Amino acid sequence: MSRYFTLHIVQGCEYCQDALELLAKNKEEYVIHDLTHSQRQINEAKEKNGWNTFPIILLNESNNRKLIGGYDDLKKFYETNQ
């Protein structure tokens, strides 16, 4: 995997599902971290990435990790990078 996305998600989150569908539509590789059952992991993911809502989407490329943001930010990423 030279380029792939990491998604921190929680169950019942419509934006999380929308992000997964958008990545699949664009034939992207991705790794999912479902944090639904661990409030500790939810808090850690928010703090570590500086993002307070879900999903938390990261782009991993050439040994670099970049915060994309949430679903709306992922849509903007595709609009500006195509």
Contacts in CASP RR format, 6 or more apart in sequence:
PFRMAT RR
TARGET T0000
AUTHOR 0000-0000-0000
METHOD contacts of the structure
MODEL  1
MSRYFTLHIVQGCEYCQDALELLAKNKEEYVIHDLTHSQRQINEAKEKNG
WNTFPIILLNESNNRKLIGGYDDLKKFYETNQ
1 29 0 8 1.000
1 60 0 8 1.000
2 61 0 8 1.000
2 62 0 8 1.000
3 28 0 8 1.000
3 29 0 8 1.000
3 59 0 8 1.000
3 60 0 8 1.000
3 61 0 8 1.000
3 62 0 8 1.000
4 28 0 8 1.000
4 29 0 8 1.000
4 30 0 8 1.000
4 31 0 8 1.000
4 60 0 8 1.000
5 23 0 8 1.000
5 28 0 8 1.000
5 29 0 8 1.000
5 30 0 8 1.000
5 31 0 8 1.000
5 57 0 8 1.000
5 58 0 8 1.000
5 59 0 8 1.000
5 60 0 8 1.000
5 68 0 8 1.000
6 30 0 8 1.000
6 31 0 8 1.000
6 33 0 8 1.000
6 57 0 8 1.000
6 58 0 8 1.000
6 60 0 8 1.000
6 65 0 8 1.000
7 16 0 8 1.000
7 19 0 8 1.000
7 20 0 8 1.000
7 23 0 8 1.000
7 30 0 8 1.000
7 31 0 8 1.000
7 32 0 8 1.000
7 33 0 8 1.000
7 55 0 8 1.000
7 56 0 8 1.000
7 57 0 8 1.000
7 58 0 8 1.000
8 33 0 8 1.000
8 35 0 8 1.000
8 45 0 8 1.000
8 49 0 8 1.000
8 54 0 8 1.000
8 55 0 8 1.000
8 56 0 8 1.000
8 57 0 8 1.000
9 16 0 8 1.000
9 19 0 8 1.000
9 20 0 8 1.000
9 32 0 8 1.000
9 33 0 8 1.000
9 34 0 8 1.000
9 35 0 8 1.000
9 36 0 8 1.000
9 54 0 8 1.000
9 55 0 8 1.000
10 16 0 8 1.000
10 34 0 8 1.000
10 35 0 8 1.000
10 36 0 8 1.000
10 42 0 8 1.000
10 54 0 8 1.000
11 34 0 8 1.000
11 36 0 8 1.000
13 54 0 8 1.000
13 55 0 8 1.000
15 53 0 8 1.000
15 54 0 8 1.000
15 55 0 8 1.000
15 70 0 8 1.000
15 71 0 8 1.000
15 72 0 8 1.000
16 54 0 8 1.000
16 55 0 8 1.000
16 71 0 8 1.000
18 71 0 8 1.000
19 55 0 8 1.000
19 57 0 8 1.000
19 70 0 8 1.000
19 71 0 8 1.000
19 74 0 8 1.000
20 30 0 8 1.000
20 32 0 8 1.000
22 71 0 8 1.000
22 74 0 8 1.000
22 75 0 8 1.000
22 78 0 8 1.000
23 30 0 8 1.000
23 74 0 8 1.000
26 78 0 8 1.000
33 41 0 8 1.000
33 45 0 8 1.000
35 41 0 8 1.000
35 42 0 8 1.000
35 45 0 8 1.000
35 54 0 8 1.000
45 56 0 8 1.000
46 52 0 8 1.000
46 56 0 8 1.000
49 56 0 8 1.000
49 58 0 8 1.000
49 67 0 8 1.000
50 67 0 8 1.000
51 67 0 8 1.000
51 69 0 8 1.000
51 70 0 8 1.000
53 70 0 8 1.000
54 70 0 8 1.000
55 69 0 8 1.000
55 70 0 8 1.000
55 71 0 8 1.000
56 67 0 8 1.000
56 69 0 8 1.000
56 70 0 8 1.000
57 67 0 8 1.000
57 68 0 8 1.000
57 69 0 8 1.000
57 70 0 8 1.000
57 71 0 8 1.000
57 73 0 8 1.000
57 74 0 8 1.000
58 65 0 8 1.000
58 66 0 8 1.000
58 67 0 8 1.000
58 68 0 8 1.000
58 69 0 8 1.000
59 65 0 8 1.000
59 66 0 8 1.000
59 68 0 8 1.000
59 77 0 8 1.000
68 74 0 8 1.000
68 77 0 8 1.000
END
